[in-house]
Amino acid sequence: MNKPLMTMTAAAVLAAFALAGCNKTDTSANDMVTQTEQKAKEIGAEASKGVDQVKEATREMAQDVKQAGKTTATEVNDKVADAVITSSVKAELVKDPSLSALKINVDTDAGRVVLQGSAPSRTARDQAVKLAMAVKGVVSVDNQLKVEPGKG
């Protein structure tokens, strides 16, 4: 029997004796002790259930935290991969003399590259797509470049 339960039982026994000595109850002291012990057992059983529920909730929260950590790590890796793709596409655009990397905005999300801005010709516009598609990790290119002669 644990200490709080023993303390409650002892207090109940003392109360039962006090009440029995004062003739303020019809229930005998033994009945009071038995009832008190039964109530203490019930309280102990309920407390035990509560402890089990807390343990289970703690296990579930630990699993949630673990999963959140994995999800966060995956999201960070995806963002890093997208940033590498964006930088690589920009580097390829800089190398091409027919394109101005300063006039082309490159955005990447989950390997999908979006090119926005201007190109000096259709040929240069198509070349930007070819360069982007050649970068490792690119799954698609959304070419939103506008052909503006003299501005590329």
ABEGO torsion letter per residue (X at the ends): XBAAAAAAAAAAAAAAAAAAAAGABABBAAAAAAAAAAAAAAAAAAAAAAAAAAAAAAAAAAAAAAAAAAAAAAAAAAAAAAAAAAAAAAAAAAABAABBAAABBBBBBGGBBBBBEBBABAAAAAAAAAAAAABBGBABBBBABBBBBGAX
